[in-house]
Amino acid sequence: MTIRISHLFRYPIKSTAGSAVQQLELDALGAVDDRRWMLVDAHNKFMTQRDVGALALIHSHVEADGVRLEANGKTALRVRAPDAAAPSMEVVVWDDVARVADAGDEAAHWCSDVLGVPCRLTHIALSSRRPLQPKYAGPLDPENRYVALSDGAPLLLASEASLALLNEHLIARQVTPVGFDRFRPNVVLSGASAHEEDTWRTIEIAGITIGVGSPCPRCVMTTVDQSRGVRASALTGEPGGEPLRTLATYRRQGTGVMFGMNATNETPGVLRVGDVVNVAATRCQQSQGQTRGY
């Protein structure tokens, strides 16, 4: 069966609502306009739905000179991306340091009002140099490669069959099925078998080579209802920790629970819904050739 791109998503502001797109441009950092903005707290620490579920209520739409922010009950706000002359600061994103520029007081007040906690909206600075970790690059050379404000990888891949399998398990446990918004992939694929993406080493799409790196460990963000910005169990009365709890019954690897694959594009280009995916190399082939693992 032919494997194709069935859906593409981007998330302009880290850990806020994403949007489906028909094409996704790629540059040296990964998906263009994807996680190039980020909210930080009063201590300049990056914010995610792990701690502030209400981030899911902020919707951002990419515009020529910045983003338009929307949330229910709020007047939309247009925010210009800070220019090269804007003051910048260093913030810690997991084990890395990224340089970001502040987007101004109006954006800070708007976002703080939605979230109910003080925060500032920032944009990745032109001078930011956050190194790409080798585990996300698969067989590609990570030297002199950088990433934006994602958790670490330029791209996240997942297949429709993988989500369908999870939902089969959830239904069997009398738990409400979930959508891809719980897992926040960039590239969703049809035509692959469940978790077949785990076996890939290199794929090619529209002339772009993509190195498939490490499996993506999932966290409590998967338990947040994206339409309400709160843990789903508080709405459904179902046991807490879903779908993570169910996923852990068959997708635990070491200390992590895995869903989807981190990946890196080798060159710039454009991915489109409907593009055919060619699996150029698998991990089985890698093992037979006794090459380095991730």
N, C-alpha and C positions, 0 to 999 in steps of 0.2 A: 504494500500500500504506500502511495506517495505521501511523504511528510511535507507539510506546508505550514507557513505561518497563518494562524487563524485569528489571532488578536495581538495588538501592540498597545502598550501602556507607557505613559510617562508620568512622573511625579515631580512637578517643578519645585515644590518645597518639601524638603525631607520630612517624612512621617505624616504628611497631610494627605488629603484625598488625591487620588490619581485620576487620569482621564484616558479613555480609549482614543487612539489615533489610527489613521489609515496608513501612515508611513512614519518611520522613525529615522531621523538623520543621525549618523554616528560621526564623532570626531575623535581626537586623540584621548579624550577623557571618558568616552563611552557614548551614551545616548545624549544628544544635544537637548538642552532645556530640561534635563532630568536631574533632580536633586542638586541644582546649582544654587538654590536658596535654602536657608535653614533658620529655624528659630532657636534662640539661646535664652537661658534663664538669667536671673539677676546676677549669677556668678559666672556668666559667659560659658556655661556648660550647654552642650547641644541637647535639645529636647526631642523625645520620641513618645509614641503612644504607650510605650512600656510603663511610663509614669503619668502621662497626661493623655488619656483617651480622647479628650475633646479635640485634639489635633485633627482627628478624622473629619471634623465638621468644617474645616477650612478648605475651600476649593479655590484653586488658582488656575488662571487661564493665561497662557503665554501670549504676550503682545510684542510688537516690534521693539519697544524700548523698555520692556519690563514684564510685569504680571498684573492681572486684575484679580483682586481678592473678593471672594463671595462667601457668605454664610447666612443661614436662615435668620431673618429678623434684623439683618444689618444692611446698610447701604453699601454697595460695592465700592471698592477703593482701588484706584490705579496707582501702582508703585513703580517708579523708574528704577532700573538697575543702577547702582552706584557706579560712577565713572572712575577712571584710573586715578583721579586726584582725590577721591574720597578717603578719609581716614580708615585704616584697616587695623585689625587686631588678630592675634592668634587664639584659636579655640582648639580644644582637644576633642577629637572624634575617635572614641575607643582608644586604640594605642597610637594614634597618629595625631599630628598637629596640622591644622589647616589654617590658612589666612583668609579672613572674610572681611567684608566692608559693611558697615551699618547702613540700613535703608531709611533711617530717619524716624523722628518722633511720631509722625502721623501713623505710619505703619505699625510702630510699636504699640501705640494706644489701641489701634483697631484690633490687633491680634491679642493683646492682653485682655481686652473686653470679651472676646469670644472664649478664650481659654479660662478666664477667671483667675489668672496668675500673671505676675509681671513677666514680660518677655520682650525681646528685640528681634526684628526680622533682619537677617543678614544675607549677603550674596557672596559667592566665592570670589576672591580677589584675583586679578590677573596675575599677581605674583605668587599665588599659592602653588606649592610644590609638594603634594601629598603622594608619596611613592606607592605604586601598584605593588602589592605583595605577590610573590611568585605563585602562591597557591591558587590565586584567582585567574592566572594566565594560562593554565594548562601547559601545552608545549610551546607557547609563544615566549619570546624573550621579554621579560619585564623591565629590562634595563632602560633607564630614561623614560619610563612610562609613569603617568600620574593619574590620579582619580579625582573625582569631584567630591561630593559630600554624602555619597551613599555609605552604607556600613563598611564597604571595602571593595566590592567588585563593580566594574563598569556596567555589567549587564546581569540579569537574572533570567534564566530559561526555565520553563516548566511545560508539561504536556497536559492536554485535556484529559487523557486517559489516567494520568496520575491523580488528578482531582476527582475524576469519576470513581476511581477505586476507593479513595478516602471517603467519599460520600456513601458508597455502598457499606463501608464499615460503620459510618455514623448512623445510617438508617437501621442497620442491624442492631445497634445499641440504643435505638429509639431517641437519637439525637438529631436535631435539625441540620440538614445539609448546608454546606457553605459554598461561597463563590470564590473566585480568584482574588477578590479584593482583600481577603484575609492574608494572602501570601505575597502580593505586590510584585508580580513578575513584570519584566519589560516585554518578553517575547513568549507567547503561548503557541504551542504547536499542536496540530491535528495529524492523525495518521500514524503516530508512534504508539507503541504499547506502553502500559503503565510503568513509569520510572525507567523507560528505555534510555532517557536522557542521561541517566547515571553511567551508562556504559560508553558514552561518547568521549572521544579525546579531541577531535577536530571536526567541525562542520563547515560547510560552505553555503552561503546564501547570497544570491545576487552578486556573485563575484567577490564577496567578502569572506575571508577566512576568519573563523571564530574559534578561539581556543576554549575548550570546556574544562574548567578547573575543578574546584572542590565542591562537594555537596553543601547546600545552605542549611545551617542549623536554625531551627525555628524557636520562637520564644513566645512570651505571653501576649505579644501584639496580635497573634493569630486568634486570640480569644475576644478581641474587641469588635463589637458590632459597628461596622463602618457607617451605618446610617444614623446611629445614635451617639456614638462616641463613648460608650460604656461597655464593660464586660458583658458579653452576650448572656451569661447565666443570670444576670440581674434582670433580664427582660423575659427570658423563657422559663425560668424556674428549673432548668436542666442542671445537671451537675456542673460545677465550675471546671475551668481548664479545658473546655472543648473549643476547637477540635484537636488541640495539642495532646490531650489525654489519650484520645483514640489513636492518633497518629503514632504515639509512642509505643503502642502495642505491636507495631510491625515495621516501624521505620527508625528504630533506635540504632545508632552507631556510636559506640563508646559512650561518651557523656552527652551526646547530642541527639536531637530528633530531626531528621532530615526531610526536606521537601524542596525540590528544584535544584538547579545547578548554577553556581557562579561562573561567569564567562567573560571573555575579553575579545573585542574585535581587533584584528591586526592592523587594519587600515580604515580610514574614513569611508563613508558610503551611505547608502539609503536602503533600509529594509521596508518592505511593503507587505500588507496583508495579502495573502495568496502566493507569496514567493515560495518556491520549492526549496526544501532543505536537503542538501546532499551530505550524508555522513561519510566524511573522508577518512577518518581513522577512529578506531574504538580502543578501549582500554585492554581488551583481549589481545588485539594486534600489538599493542604496546608491550604487554607482558611477554608475548612470544619473541619480540625483538629485544627483550631485556633492556629497555630504555628506562629512563628515570621516571618515577611516579610523582604525583603531586603532594 
